[in-house]
């Protein structure tokens, strides 16, 4: 059994390696390209050499060290939650409730997090809690993965507000039609996911006495302390993160947080900005970075430790132990970004834009199907949708603005679908590694569902084109 588990781990690493080697081969065949004032500019063939095969993964760690930092902090945070002894009481209270209701709530929660807020890293913050409950309820790993990571990716396919700041500021999209359409698509796809998962839950029967290995969760004896303070701290932390990571001003022109920030930082004492002097650079709601997310998790864990009388040396030990459990998922997430690191750091264009230009030029105006091909292949090189749109901006901005809702939906939906299966998807790879599901088992489990999603997206794109 141990040998089988090790093979699963190495197989995932092999899949990531094969994807990178495919990219290396393509760099020897396809020239780089870029867009300048809407015109495609062909570059030279710039291959990744033998040295680059070894240096690129190392360079990826330098570019995306933030991913490891965040995931380690998530692990440390849950290490402290386990040390309180009351976190387990919360889990037990939830698992005493209707398991079907919690499964549905999980799917809806993860879909909304990405659809409304577009926050990939928040998925990893919530993942250990929901995985723990689902596994304790008796669901298998594939059902657990599809209910969390799968639901989050559904949210990115039908992004209601998650990409709104990109669409407004890059392409001037203000269409209410597209928002309403995405809401309908989100409801349809979430319902489809629920209908896909429910039959799978009946295939697994687990004895109540069967012991299961749950990451970042430690069973403890009954603790008499109240879990109410912990719930309050957790709710405040999650609300702060969600509010802080989403840019309300650029998405909805909501300036309340900007105005509040200005008033607080302008408070003076003896002609000195006393607040900034004492606290230094204060976080502004709506402008949090991934590093701020990590800092808030550390601060929140310190508050929890103080409330539940966890000594500092115990805090360090438990935070370290929790972080250690998340080290490998963090490393795999960075390795999944090795192709992306080569793309975003290229000084003069990249092969992805050459491929995109080829597909988009197959028709004079924007065509749904050539757009889908562009999104499918572009997702292999860009595992961040913002950067994909940034790379294609020079070309997309030339299309008729009337078609923009369709264009953007086609790209976001194809990107979301491909993140279900590509080994460059940080959400998928992080989830696979954390829950310990093999890449092969995942593909066998999810492929029929993705075909249905793809069909719905095609129909939806055609309908949206008729509406606009």
N, C-alpha and C positions, 0 to 999 in steps of 0.2 A: 504493500500500500504506500509506504514511504517513497519507494522508487517511482511509483506512478505519479505521486504528487510532484516530485522533482522534475519528472519529464514534462508535466503540464507547465511548470514554471519556465523551463528551458524552451518549450515549444512556443510560448508567447514571445520570448526573447528572439527566437529564430524568425518568427513572423515579422517582427519589427525590423530585424536585420535584412530579411529578404526585400522588404519594401524599400529600405535605404539603398540596397544594391541595385534594385530596379531603377531608382532615381539616378544612381551613378552611371548606369549604362545609358540612360536617356540623355545625360549631359554630354556624352560622346557623340550623340547622333543629331540632337536638336539644337539649333543655335538659340542664343538668348534673344530677347526682344523687349521692347518697352513701348509705351504710348506717350507721344508728345503732341499736345494740342489736338488730340483725337486721332492723330496719324500713327500707324504702327512703324516703329523704327527697328529694323533688323540689326542684331548684333552679331558677334562671332560665336563660334562653338567654344565654350569654356568648360572643358571636362573636369570632373573631380578626379584627381590623380590618385595614385596608390597611397601617397602620404595623407591625402585628404580623407580617404576611407577610414583612417584611424584617428585623424585629428578632428573630423567633423563631430563625432559623438562627444568628444571632450569639449569642443567649442560650444556645443549645445548646452552643456551644463553651465558654462559661463553666461550664456545668453538668457537661459530660463531657470536660473538658480532660485528665482522667486517661487516657482512651482514646488520645489522641494521644501523651501522654507514654510510655505503655507500649509502643506500637507503634514509636515513635522509638527507644526503648531496645533493643527487639528488633533493629531495623535496625543500630544502632550495635554491638551485641553480635556480630552476624554479620559486620560490617565488620572487627572485630578478629580473628574466627576466620579470615577470608580472609587477613588480613595475616600470620598465623603461617606460612602455606605448608604446614602439615601437615594442616589441615582438609581440603584437597583430596585428600590421601593417604587419609584416612578415606573420603571419598566414592568415590574410585576403588576402594578395597578392597571396598566394598559393591556397587558396580556390576559388579564381576567375578563376583559370586555369582548365584544363581538369581533372575531378575527376578520370576518368579511368586511365589516365597516372600516377597519383600520387599513386593510389592503386598498380599498377604494380611496380612502383619505390620502394614503401614501402616493398613489398614482396622480391624483389631482394636485397634491402639494408640489411634487417635483415638476409636473408639467407647467404649473403656474409660475414657479420660481424662474424658469428659463423663458417662458413665453412673455411674462409681464416685465421681469427685471433683467433678463438676459445674463444672469450671473452664473457662470460655470463654476467658479470657486465656491459659491454658496452651496452648490450640490455636494461638494466634498465635506463641507462643514456639517451638513445635515445627514450625510450618508451613514456614518456609524450608528447613530441613534435608530434610524428607521430599519437598517439592516439587522440590528440586534433584536428589535421587536418582531420583525417578520420571521427571522429564524427561530425565535423562541415560540412563535405561534405555530411553527411546524411547516412553514413553507420551505421548499427546496431552494437551492442557490440560484437556479435559472429564473424561477418565478420572482425571487427577491431582486435579482439584477434587472429584470425587465420592468419591475414595478417602480424602481428607483432611477437607475441610469436610463433605461428605456423610456420612461415617462419624461425625464428631463430632455431627452433628445426629441421627443414628440413636441415638447414646448418650443424647441428651436425651429422645428419645421413650420409650425403655425405661430410664429412670433407676433404677438399683438403689439406690445410696446417695447420689447427687449432691444430691438434694433431701430427704434424710432429716432433716436438722436442721430444715428448714422444716416438714415434716410432723409431727415429734414436738412441736415447741415451739408451733406454731400450732394443730394439730388433734389432738394427743395420739395420733398413729398409731404403734402398736407392732407392727403385724401382720406376722408372719413369712410369712403367705400371700402378701401383696402383694410382698414381697421376692423370694420364690421365683418368683412369677408374672413379675415384671420381668426376672429372670435368664433365664427361658425365652423371653420376648419378645425380649430382647436377642440371644440366640443365633439365634432365627428371623429377625430382621430383618437381622442381620449376614450371615447365610447368604444371605438374599434379595439384599442389596446386592452380595455377591461374585458371585452368579449373574447379576446384572444387568450388572455391570461386565465380567466376563470376555469375553463375546462382543464387546464394544466394543473391547477391546484388540487383537483380531485384524483390526480394520478399518484400523488404521494401520500402515504399514510405513515405517520410517525407515532411511536409509542410515547406516552407521557413520561416514561422513565428513561427514555433514550437520551443519552448525553450528547450534546452537539457542541462543536468547537466554534465559538463566536469571537471574532476579532474585537479587540478593544472593549472587552466586557469580562468582569471578574465577579463571580458569585461571592456573596458575603453573608454572614449570619445576620439575623434580624437586628436592625439599627433603630433605636428609639427616638432618634432625632427627627425633627419635622422636615419634610421635603418642600414645604411651602416657600422658604427663602430661596432655595435652589431654583424652583420654577420661576420665581420673580426675576432672579438674576439672568436666567437663560432667556426668558422672554424679552427682557430689556436688551440683552446682547444681540439677539437675532434681529430685533426691530432696528437697532442702531446700525447693524451691518447692512441690512436690506435698504434702509433709508440712505445710508452714507455711500453705498457703492453705486447707486442709481442716480444719474444726472437729471434731476427734475427740471432744471432751468432749460437745458437744451432740448428736452423732450416735450415739455408742456408749458414752458415759459413761466414756471412757478418760481418766484424769486424770494419766497419767505425765508428759505435757509440762507440765501446769499445776504439778505438784509440783516438777518439775525447775526450772522458771522461778522458783518461790518460793524454792527452796534457793539458786540462783545469785544472785538479787538480794538475798538476805538476808545474804550473806557480808559480814562487817564487819571493819574494821581501825581501831583507835582510836575505837570507837563510831561509825563512819561506814560507810554502805553503799558500800564501795569500788568495787564493780563498776559500779553505776549512776553513780557519780561520774566514773569513767574513761570508760565507754562511752556514758553517757547512757541514753536509753530503749532497752532491749534488746527485740528482736523475740521474741514468744512464739509457739512452734510452735502452729499451729491458729488464729492470729488475725492472720495476715499480711493486709495490704490490697494493693490494686493498686499503691499507691505503694511499698510494701515490695518488691513484685515488681520494679519498676523499679530500686530501689536495689540489690537483689541482683544483677541483671544487670550493673549498672555495676561493682560490686565484683568480680564474677567476671571481667569483661572486663579489669579492672586486674590481677588475679592472672595471667590468661593472658598479658597483655602483659609482665609481669615475668618469667614463666617462659621466654618465648620472645624475651626481649631486644628488645622493641619500645620504641623511644624515646618519650618523652612527647609530643613534637611529632608523631611518626608516629601515636601512639595517637589524639591529638585529630583529626588529619586523617582517619584511617580510620573512626573512630567517627562523625564528621560525615558522611562519604560514605555509610556504611551507613544512617544515620538519614535522609539525604536520599532514599534509594530507598524508604523506608517512609512518607515524609511524606504522599503522596497517599492511600494506603490508610487512614492515620490520619484524614485529613480526611473521607474518605468515610464512615468508621465513625461519626464524630461527626454528620455530616449525616443519616445513617440514623436517628439518635436524636432528630431534631428534634421529632417528634410526641410521643415519650416524655417529652422535657423539658417540654413543655407540660402533659402529664398529671400528672407527679409534682410539679410546682411549683404546680398549681392549689390555691387556698386553700380552696375550698368545693365539693368534688366535681368530677366530670368527666362527659363524655358517654358514656364507655365504660361506666361503672357504670349509666347509664340504659339502655343497650342490653342489658347483662347482665341487669338486673332484668326487662326485657321477656321475654327468652328463658326465664329460670329460672322465671318466673311462668306459663308456658304449661302447666305441670303442677303439681299440688299437692305431690308429692314429687319427689325428684331423678329425672330421666329422662336416660338415656344420650344421646339424640339432641339434646335441648335443651341438655344440658351441652356437647355437641360444638359446637353453634352458638355457645354462649357463649365457648368456648375459641377458636374460629376468629376471631370478631370481636374478642375481647379481645386477641388476639395482635397485631392491627394497631396497637393503642394502647400496649400494654406489650411492649417487646422484652426485658424482664427478667422471668423467671418468678417470682422472689421478690416483685416488686412487684405482679404480677398476682394472686398469691395473697393478698397483703396487702390489695389493693383489694376482693377478693371475700370476705374473711374473715367480715365481718359477716353475709353471707348464707349462706355454706357451713357455718359453724359451727352453724347451726340444724338442719341435716339429721341424720338418724339416724346415729350413730357407726358402726353396723354397715356402712353403705354407704360410709363414708369411703374405703376402699381403691379402690373403683370410681370415686368422684368425683374423687379426686386423679389416678388414672391417666388418666381421660378428659381432664382439663385439661392434664396434662403431655404427653400424646401429641399432642393437637391443637396445643399450643404448638410442639412439636418439628416437626410436619409443616408448619405455617405458616411456620416459620423457614427452610424449604427454598425458599420462593418469594416471601415478602413483602420488599419493598425497605426494610423497617425492621429487618431481621435484620442485626445487626452482624457475626455470624459469616459469613453469606453475602456481604454487601456487601464486607467486608474481604477475603474469599477471591477474589471476582470481580475486585476491583481489583488485588490483588497478582499473581494469575496472568494477568490481562488476558483474561478470558472475558466475552463480552457477555451481558447479562441475557437477551436473546431466545434465544441459543444454549443457555443453561443450561436455560431452561424447555422448549425443544424436546427437550432431551436427557433430562430427569429426570421428565417428567410421567407417563409410563407406570409408572415405578417407584413414584411417589407414590400412584397409584391402587391399586396392589397393597398398599402399606403401609397406606393408609386402610382397605381391606377387612379386612386382618389385625387392625388396631386395633379395628374394630367387632366382629369375631368374638371377639377377646380380651376386650373389655369385657363382652360378654354372658356369656362363660365365667366371668370373674372375679366378676360379679354372682351367678352361680349358686353359686360356691364360698364366698362370704362370707355 
